[in-house]
């Protein structure tokens, strides 16, 4: 029986050093296709064509961006685990750490592509 060629796309985990947490390490996992698609559908309302250049640009729902960032971090962070409610209850001083983790999630597989 042949191996499944999609096996290489199983979600992976990795440890990430977060400078905004004084260099502490957190463990994150990749988002699934379903999670990524759901987040994308919420943030992209449609496309707008620039009247001059005729280029299509995504019309983003900026109200959803902050919520989605927290949801991504909650869905992906395994250690330490933080629920969405726990993240929302943190002081606003935690924002740089949350941003750094969100960027690591968005760039999860980038080093593998190089």
Secondary structure as UniProt FT lines:
FT   HELIX           5..9
FT   STRAND          13..18
FT   HELIX           19..21
FT   TURN            22..23
FT   STRAND          24..29
FT   HELIX           33..43
FT   STRAND          44..49
FT   TURN            51..53
FT   STRAND          56..60
FT   HELIX           62..76
FT   STRAND          77..79
FT   TURN            80..81
FT   HELIX           84..89
FT   HELIX           92..94
FT   HELIX           95..106
FT   TURN            107..109
FT   HELIX           110..113
//
